[in-house]
């Protein structure tokens, strides 16, 4: 079988759906390839008005995380935290979080999901009607400080064209490691666990 025969899902047979499941499994195993291609495409995508490309921002963030001794989850999160910018500029943080949520611990996906609000502390005071301290509504959340630290140490500081960052190939093994994990495995997700960012020397 090369394709199913049905044109409406309700008419599919068991054999067809078993065939599709095999195809979907093969597609899922190539997630890391698609992630890496999307990141590479951002090499030509300048962030309007900034001095660097979107890829450079991602690489700087991940390089900073790695240089501070962060674990794989944090490094890949730093690399991918803005991957949704192109297709979802108004909610890029939510899009990026959904991409990594099945494969990293809950703390990390929560930080990626909320980093957009936390970043506002650096600039919202310059926009009329914006709340610079919007992140304070999450002050009781167990992951609040992790997000504060992520933004301060790896996100807001990574717009420097002269920063000596690793290239995308350097991070490829970590991306593949994360997306080769079984999706939604509680041993990986570690719900409720707070590890925080590595302590600064």
N, C-alpha and C positions, 0 to 999 in steps of 0.2 A: 504494500500500500504506500503510495506517495502522497496522497491527499485523502481527506475524508470525502464522502459523497454528499453529505447533507449541506443544505444552505440555511437551515434554521437549527439552532442547537437542540431544540426539543425533539428533533428527528434523528439525532445521533444514536448509534448502536454502542453496545459494550465494546465491541472490537475497535470501533473508531475512537472511542474515548481512551482505551488502553494504548492505542497508537499515539494519540495526542499527548498522553502523559509521558511517554518516552521522549517525544519531541520537546516537550516543555522541560524535562529534566536536563536534556542536552543544552537547551537554551540557558537554563539557570546556571549551569556550570561555567558559562562564559560571561558571567556578570562582571568579573574583574576586568576582562578585556574591554567591555563597553565603558566601564568607569574610567579606565586609563585612556581610552580614545577621547572621551569627553574632556578630560583634563588636558590632554595634548592640544585639543582644538582651542582651548582657552589661551594658548600662547599668542594667538592673533587678536585676542579680545581685550582691548585696553579698557580699563575702568575709567569712564569719562572724567577727565580732569586730573586724574592721578598720574604719577610718574611711571607706573609699572602696569603690567598686564595682569589679568585675573590669575593666570597660571603662576606668575611670579609671586603674587600674594599667597597663593596656596603653598608654594614651595618654601617661601620664607617662614610661614607659620609652622609648617611641619619640621623644617630644619631647626627652628627655635625649640620646638617641643622635644625633638630628639637630642639636641645639644644639652638640654636640661635633665636628661635621663628619663623622659616620659616612657610609659609602656606603649605597646603596639596600638592599643585602642585609642589612646590620646594622639599619637602621631598621625594615624589614619584619619581621625576626626579633624585634626588641624588641617590636613591636606584637603579634606572634602567639605569643610564646613560651609563654603560658599559655592559649591558645585551647582546649586540651583539658580544662581544669579541670572543666567541667560534666559531661561524659560519662565522663571517665577520671581522676578525682581521684587515684588511686593511681599512675598512670603518665602524667600529663598531658604531661610533657616529651617522652616517646617519641611520643605522638600528635601533638603540635605539630611535632616534627621530621619525621615522615613526611608531614605536609601540605606542608611547604616543601622537603623534600629534593630533589625533581626540578627545582627552580627556582632554587636559590641555591648558592653555592660550598660545598664539603664542610666547610670550617672552620666556617661559620655553622650548618649543620644539626647538626654534631657538638656545638657549644656549646648549641644549643637542646635537643638530646637529653639532655645531661648536666647542665643547669643545676640540676635538682632536687637532685642529689647535692651539687653545689658550694654551693648555698644553705644546706646543713645546717651549715656552719661558723658560721653566725650564731645558731643556736638549738638544735641537737641536744644540747648539753650539759645542757639543761633537761629532756630526756625520758629516762627510765630505759631503759638498754639501747641507746641510739642512739650512733653514733660521729660526733662533731663533725668529725673529720678524714677522713671517708670518701672525700673527693675525692682524697686522697693516692695512692690506688691508680691514679690516672690521671696521676701526676706525670711519667711518662716520655712521655706523649702530646704530639705536636707542637702540639696545640691547647689544652693545659692552661692556659697563661697567658691565652689569649683568653677562656676560660670564667671564670677568676678575675676578670678585668677586667669582663666582661659583668655578672657578678653584683654586683660591688662598685659599679660606676658607674651601672648602668641598672636593675637588678632590685631589689636589697634597699633601695635608696634611694627607691623610687617608690610610697610609701604615704602621701603627704602631701596632705590635702584642700585645702590652700592653694596647692599648686604650680600655676603658670600654664602649663597644658598646651594643646597644639593639640587641636582637635576631630577627629573621625573623618574628616570630609570633607577635611580638610587632607592626610591620608595616603592618600586613595583613589587618586590617580594613581600613587603608588608601588606600592600593592598590585596595581593593574592592570598596571603595567609588569612586575612580577615574574611574575605568573601568565599573562601573555601570552607568556612565553619558551617556546621548545621544551623539552619535558620531557627531562631526562637528557642534555642537551647538554654534552659535556666542556669546551667553551669557557666554559660558565657554571659548571659544577661545580668546575673547577680543582682536581682531587684533589691533596692533599698540599701545596697552597700555603698559606702562613701570612702573612696580611697584618696580623693583629691589629687591635685597636681603634685609632682615631686617637689620636695623642699629645695629651696634655693641654697646654694653653697655659701 
